[in-house]
Protein backbone atom coordinates (compact mmCIF):
# COMPACT_ATOMS: atom_id res chain seq x y z
CA UNK A 1 0.00 0.00 0.00
CA UNK A 2 1.37 3.39 -0.95
CA UNK A 3 1.88 6.09 1.70
CA UNK A 4 -0.92 8.14 0.12
CA UNK A 5 -3.38 5.27 0.42
CA UNK A 6 -2.34 4.72 4.02
CA UNK A 7 -3.05 8.37 4.81
CA UNK A 8 -6.42 8.19 3.08
CA UNK A 9 -7.40 5.08 5.03
CA UNK A 10 -6.32 6.50 8.40
CA UNK A 11 -9.50 8.58 9.04
CA UNK A 12 -11.68 5.53 8.38
CA UNK A 13 -9.70 3.48 10.87
CA UNK A 14 -9.86 6.25 13.47
CA UNK A 15 -13.61 6.73 13.00
CA UNK A 16 -14.18 3.02 13.44
CA UNK A 17 -12.18 3.04 16.66
CA UNK A 18 -14.32 5.84 18.07
CA UNK A 19 -17.62 4.06 17.50
CA UNK A 20 -16.91 0.46 18.44
CA UNK A 21 -17.59 -1.23 21.75
CA UNK A 22 -14.92 -3.83 22.55
CA UNK A 23 -17.08 -5.49 25.22
CA UNK A 24 -19.01 -8.58 24.01
CA UNK A 25 -21.78 -7.82 26.54
CA UNK A 26 -22.42 -4.46 24.88
CA UNK A 27 -22.43 -5.18 21.12
CA UNK A 28 -22.67 -2.25 18.75
CA UNK A 29 -25.27 -4.01 16.58
CA UNK A 30 -27.60 -4.05 19.61
CA UNK A 31 -27.35 -0.27 20.05
CA UNK A 32 -24.51 0.01 22.59
CA UNK A 33 -22.03 2.86 22.29
CA UNK A 34 -19.17 4.11 24.44
CA UNK A 35 -20.12 7.48 25.95
CA UNK A 36 -18.76 10.04 28.40
CA UNK A 37 -20.67 11.49 31.34
CA UNK A 38 -21.14 15.26 31.33
CA UNK A 39 -23.15 15.60 34.56
CA UNK A 40 -26.29 14.46 36.37
CA UNK A 41 -29.53 16.32 35.59
CA UNK A 42 -32.86 16.59 37.43
CA UNK A 43 -36.15 15.39 35.99
CA UNK A 44 -37.45 18.94 35.59
CA UNK A 45 -34.13 20.61 34.75
CA UNK A 46 -33.97 22.41 31.44
CA UNK A 47 -31.07 21.07 29.44
CA UNK A 48 -30.00 23.03 26.37
CA UNK A 49 -29.45 20.33 23.79
CA UNK A 50 -27.91 20.70 20.38
CA UNK A 51 -29.08 19.51 16.98
CA UNK A 52 -27.79 15.98 17.47
CA UNK A 53 -29.34 15.07 20.80
CA UNK A 54 -32.11 13.11 22.47
CA UNK A 55 -33.75 13.54 25.86
CA UNK A 56 -35.08 10.23 27.18
CA UNK A 57 -37.01 12.07 29.92
CA UNK A 58 -39.55 13.18 27.30
CA UNK A 59 -39.81 9.72 25.71
CA UNK A 60 -40.61 7.70 28.83
CA UNK A 61 -44.09 7.54 30.43
CA UNK A 62 -44.30 9.72 33.55
CA UNK A 63 -44.99 6.62 35.68
CA UNK A 64 -41.54 5.31 34.74
CA UNK A 65 -39.73 8.57 35.58
CA UNK A 66 -40.77 8.88 39.26
CA UNK A 67 -37.67 8.76 41.44
CA UNK A 68 -35.34 8.20 38.47
CA UNK A 69 -32.02 10.04 38.35
CA UNK A 70 -30.70 11.23 35.00
CA UNK A 71 -27.35 12.00 33.38
CA UNK A 72 -26.30 13.95 30.31
CA UNK A 73 -23.86 11.93 28.19
CA UNK A 74 -22.10 12.52 24.92
CA UNK A 75 -20.73 10.09 22.36
CA UNK A 76 -19.33 10.28 18.87
CA UNK A 77 -21.53 9.40 15.91
CA UNK A 78 -19.57 10.64 12.91
CA UNK A 79 -19.59 13.32 11.79
CA UNK A 80 -21.14 14.80 14.96
CA UNK A 81 -20.92 14.61 18.74
CA UNK A 82 -24.30 13.40 20.09
CA UNK A 83 -25.75 14.36 23.48
CA UNK A 84 -28.31 12.25 25.30
CA UNK A 85 -30.13 12.45 28.65
CA UNK A 86 -30.45 8.89 30.01
CA UNK A 87 -31.72 7.19 33.18
CA UNK A 88 -29.36 5.96 35.86
CA UNK A 89 -29.79 2.74 37.84
CA UNK A 90 -30.91 2.98 41.48
CA UNK A 91 -27.89 3.89 43.57
CA UNK A 92 -25.67 4.42 40.51
CA UNK A 93 -23.27 7.34 40.82
CA UNK A 94 -21.19 8.51 37.90
CA UNK A 95 -18.37 11.03 37.76
CA UNK A 96 -17.96 13.72 35.13
CA UNK A 97 -16.05 12.43 32.10
CA UNK A 98 -16.42 8.81 33.28
CA UNK A 99 -16.65 6.40 30.36
CA UNK A 100 -19.83 4.29 30.20
CA UNK A 101 -21.89 2.19 27.80
CA UNK A 102 -25.20 3.65 26.59
CA UNK A 103 -27.84 1.90 24.51
CA UNK A 104 -28.86 4.41 21.84
CA UNK A 105 -31.78 2.24 20.67
CA UNK A 106 -33.52 1.97 24.06
CA UNK A 107 -34.21 4.96 26.31
CA UNK A 108 -35.40 2.75 29.16
CA UNK A 109 -32.02 1.00 29.34
CA UNK A 110 -29.85 2.48 32.10
CA UNK A 111 -26.21 3.19 31.36
CA UNK A 112 -23.62 0.57 32.27
CA UNK A 113 -20.17 1.16 33.72
CA UNK A 114 -17.33 0.50 31.37
C-alpha positions in Angstrom: 0.0 0.0 0.0 1.4 3.4 -0.9 1.9 6.1 1.7 -0.9 8.1 0.1 -3.4 5.3 0.4 -2.3 4.7 4.0 -3.0 8.4 4.8 -6.4 8.2 3.1 -7.4 5.1 5.0 -6.3 6.5 8.4 -9.5 8.6 9.0 -11.7 5.5 8.4 -9.7 3.5 10.9 -9.9 6.2 13.5 -13.6 6.7 13.0 -14.2 3.0 13.4 -12.2 3.0 16.7 -14.3 5.8 18.1 -17.6 4.1 17.5 -16.9 0.5 18.4 -17.6 -1.2 21.7 -14.9 -3.8 22.5 -17.1 -5.5 25.2 -19.0 -8.6 24.0 -21.8 -7.8 26.5 -22.4 -4.5 24.9 -22.4 -5.2 21.1 -22.7 -2.3 18.8 -25.3 -4.0 16.6 -27.6 -4.0 19.6 -27.3 -0.3 20.0 -24.5 0.0 22.6 -22.0 2.9 22.3 -19.2 4.1 24.4 -20.1 7.5 25.9 -18.8 10.0 28.4 -20.7 11.5 31.3 -21.1 15.3 31.3 -23.2 15.6 34.6 -26.3 14.5 36.4 -29.5 16.3 35.6 -32.9 16.6 37.4 -36.2 15.4 36.0 -37.5 18.9 35.6 -34.1 20.6 34.7 -34.0 22.4 31.4 -31.1 21.1 29.4 -30.0 23.0 26.4 -29.5 20.3 23.8 -27.9 20.7 20.4 -29.1 19.5 17.0 -27.8 16.0 17.5 -29.3 15.1 20.8 -32.1 13.1 22.5 -33.7 13.5 25.9 -35.1 10.2 27.2 -37.0 12.1 29.9 -39.5 13.2 27.3 -39.8 9.7 25.7 -40.6 7.7 28.8 -44.1 7.5 30.4 -44.3 9.7 33.5 -45.0 6.6 35.7 -41.5 5.3 34.7 -39.7 8.6 35.6 -40.8 8.9 39.3 -37.7 8.8 41.4 -35.3 8.2 38.5 -32.0 10.0 38.4 -30.7 11.2 35.0 -27.4 12.0 33.4 -26.3 14.0 30.3 -23.9 11.9 28.2 -22.1 12.5 24.9 -20.7 10.1 22.4 -19.3 10.3 18.9 -21.5 9.4 15.9 -19.6 10.6 12.9 -19.6 13.3 11.8 -21.1 14.8 15.0 -20.9 14.6 18.7 -24.3 13.4 20.1 -25.7 14.4 23.5 -28.3 12.2 25.3 -30.1 12.4 28.6 -30.4 8.9 30.0 -31.7 7.2 33.2 -29.4 6.0 35.9 -29.8 2.7 37.8 -30.9 3.0 41.5 -27.9 3.9 43.6 -25.7 4.4 40.5 -23.3 7.3 40.8 -21.2 8.5 37.9 -18.4 11.0 37.8 -18.0 13.7 35.1 -16.1 12.4 32.1 -16.4 8.8 33.3 -16.7 6.4 30.4 -19.8 4.3 30.2 -21.9 2.2 27.8 -25.2 3.6 26.6 -27.8 1.9 24.5 -28.9 4.4 21.8 -31.8 2.2 20.7 -33.5 2.0 24.1 -34.2 5.0 26.3 -35.4 2.7 29.2 -32.0 1.0 29.3 -29.8 2.5 32.1 -26.2 3.2 31.4 -23.6 0.6 32.3 -20.2 1.2 33.7 -17.3 0.5 31.4 
